[in-house]
């Protein structure tokens, strides 16, 4: 049974921490590592290109943690990793994302011994 990680471009971040820079012309190439056991009311969303109002009402439309915990409980997956990762979403230069940001994310996935990602 695998350790599954969730990676999202929803722009999720923890309330009280720095949001993504949704107004940056070149996008925001950072990511946030967030505990999967977070209280959904502590999540916020920096969005460019969609209205986060509805996501704030039902986090599972972008960050399906409740469904993934159900999968773990029903033994569809071995476990949901203890952290998930979110990008800001607006990333116009894919090469910069691949060359700079993704190697850092891969290091985090290896640290957690993740076998698969959604």
PENOR-V939715 format. One record per residue. N is the residue number from 0. OMEGA is omega as a letter, one per 20 degrees, with the letter a starting at -180 (NA if undefined). BURIAL is b if it has 24 or more other C-alpha atoms within 12 Angstrom, else e. D_CENTER is the distance of its C-alpha to the mean C-alpha in whole Angstrom. Layout:
((N OMEGA BURIAL D_CENTER) (N OMEGA BURIAL D_CENTER))
This chain:
((0 a e 22) (1 r e 19) (2 a b 16) (3 r b 13) (4 r b 9) (5 r b 6) (6 a b 4) (7 r b 4) (8 a b 6) (9 a b 7) (10 a b 7) (11 r b 6) (12 a b 8) (13 r b 11) (14 a e 14) (15 r e 17) (16 a e 15) (17 r e 15) (18 r b 13) (19 r b 12) (20 a b 16) (21 a b 16) (22 a e 19) (23 a e 19) (24 a e 22) (25 a e 20) (26 r b 16) (27 a b 14) (28 r b 13) (29 r b 11) (30 r b 8) (31 r b 7) (32 a b 7) (33 r b 7) (34 r b 10) (35 r b 10) (36 a e 13) (37 r e 12) (38 a e 15) (39 r b 13) (40 r e 16) (41 r e 14) (42 r b 11) (43 a b 12) (44 r b 11) (45 a b 12) (46 r b 13) (47 r b 15) (48 r e 17) (49 r e 16) (50 a e 17) (51 a e 15) (52 a e 17) (53 r e 17) (54 r b 13) (55 r b 14) (56 r e 17) (57 a e 15) (58 a b 11) (59 r e 12) (60 r e 12) (61 a b 9) (62 a b 7) (63 a b 10) (64 a b 10) (65 r e 14) (66 a e 15) (67 r b 13) (68 r b 15) (69 r e 18) (70 r e 18) (71 a e 18) (72 a e 21) (73 r e 23) (74 r e 22) (75 r e 21) (76 r e 18) (77 r e 19) (78 r b 17) (79 a b 13) (80 a b 12) (81 r b 12) (82 r b 9) (83 a b 5) (84 r b 3) (85 r b 3) (86 r b 6) (87 r b 9) (88 r b 10) (89 a b 14) (90 a b 15) (91 a e 18) (92 a e 19) (93 a e 17) (94 r e 20) (95 r e 19) (96 a b 15) (97 a e 16) (98 a e 19) (99 a e 17) (100 a b 14) (101 r e 13) (102 r e 16) (103 r e 14) (104 r b 11) (105 r e 13) (106 r e 15) (107 r b 13) (108 r b 12) (109 r e 16) (110 a e 16) (111 a e 15) (112 r e 17) (113 r b 14) (114 a e 16) (115 r e 14) (116 r b 11) (117 NA e 10))
